[in-house]
Amino acid sequence: MSSALMPTYARQPVGFSRGEGVWLFDTEGRRYLDTTAGIAVCGLGHAHPAVAEAIADQARTLVHTSNLYQVPLQEKLGEALRDVSGMELCFFGNSGAEANEAAIKLARLFAHKHKGISEPAIIVMENSFHGRTLATLSATGNKKIQDGFGPLVPGFVRVPFDDVAAIEKAAAENPNIVAILVEPIQGESGVRAPAAGIAPYLEALHAICDKNDWLLMLDEIQTGNGRTGKYFAYQHSAILPDVVSTAKGLGNGFPIGACLVRGKARDLFGPGNHGTTYGGTPLACRAALTTIEELRKGPIDNARVMGERIRSGFLNTLGDLGVTVEGAGLMLGVVLPKPCGELVARAREDGVLLIVSAENRIRLLPPLIINGEEADLLVEKISALVRTFLNEGAAA
Ligand SMILES: Cc1ncc(COP(=O)(O)O)c(C=O)c1O
């Protein structure tokens, strides 16, 4: 029978019936090492006992009441996020795109309320990814994602990633700019990190925002929740942004996103400015609270240690073939000298799930709870596949 689903995804011919830690089991019972974690979502791994128990217990107690009323668990989660981020206030939604929508609306409100700018513009980056809603796909630096959906939402000025001079030039040319929206490490485009490191890049952006009275808005949807070895990637630097969007790993698979604000972005939204029916349900907040609690017990530090182990593992096994590694913590791009999309199927046949982005980058996003043995197995299996693949090319 033909599928009843819209064909929006090029799905692989495998489906899973259960998971445990870094492992997924397909409907035939075959085991796979999961280096994707549901695309940087399940930081605590699959079927984490504490998260499972929290969701089940909360589902039996109270799932949803709406934002017409006080939601005590939302307050608690707001405090937990404040604690891990240094930010001041939160707005809860259900996805990354929604968190970024809130950020984009905040930048516009900032322009109208505080700067008297009626047609505000936000600086965004080439090769960025911010989501699939109309505003977030307009902010995204990838023509393929925008094709067919014009007219795009106006008010975005695009510059190359990791190019501070281009931002300074845009600032001099365009008095309508009010904010920068940037991923500290670009995810969807294959894990592209600032060449000199996260800290100098973010510190330079922060200084430009300060000088021009702009908002620095960080899209930490992929980099956040421990992925890079700090709770948020900006914590590798000395700065605090004005706006942070988070989602993905926040609920370990339970859908929830948040937009965090401080300083001059803190008091922009008032009653009636923004909202969503499902934002911050007791169930979603309980899942996220438990996830944060568990992440802070060790997985974030583990991401740093295992990330280094995997990075040096690949450099040792594949460095001679011109393979390099970018990224931080357990957000790593293994960069091959040629397009390698076919490795996805080969790895799957070998019991490893992986993502290839930007044609020649293996994007590794394993659960943050991966242990040393599993990390070594990941390197061993993928290195063997890559070596065979690159040598085939050499022989041809
Ligand atoms: C950096 C970044 N921003 C935004 C999004 C969009 O998040 P969602 O798919 O939850 O809407 C993603 C998703 O991949 C992302 O990686």
The ligand as a MOL file (V3000), in Angstrom:
LIG
                    3D

  0  0  0     0  0            999 V3000
M  V30 BEGIN CTAB
M  V30 COUNTS 16 16 0 0 0
M  V30 BEGIN ATOM
M  V30 1 C 20.5680 25.8470 14.4150 0
M  V30 2 C 19.1420 25.4390 14.2040 0
M  V30 3 N 18.1820 26.3650 14.2860 0
M  V30 4 C 16.8850 26.0450 14.1200 0
M  V30 5 C 16.4890 24.7590 13.8350 0
M  V30 6 C 15.0450 24.4530 13.6460 0
M  V30 7 O 14.5700 23.6860 14.6870 0
M  V30 8 P 13.2050 22.8510 14.5470 0
M  V30 9 O 13.4520 21.8170 13.4880 0
M  V30 10 O 12.9620 22.2770 15.9040 0
M  V30 11 O 12.1520 23.8240 14.1300 0
M  V30 12 C 17.4650 23.7630 13.7110 0
M  V30 13 C 17.0940 22.3990 13.3450 0
M  V30 14 O 17.8580 21.6460 12.8020 0
M  V30 15 C 18.8260 24.1190 13.8970 0
M  V30 16 O 19.7970 23.2020 13.7990 0
M  V30 END ATOM
M  V30 BEGIN BOND
M  V30 1 1 1 2
M  V30 2 1 2 3
M  V30 3 2 2 15
M  V30 4 2 3 4
M  V30 5 1 4 5
M  V30 6 1 5 6
M  V30 7 2 5 12
M  V30 8 1 6 7
M  V30 9 1 7 8
M  V30 10 2 8 9
M  V30 11 1 8 10
M  V30 12 1 8 11
M  V30 13 1 12 13
M  V30 14 1 12 15
M  V30 15 2 13 14
M  V30 16 1 15 16
M  V30 END BOND
M  V30 END CTAB
M  END
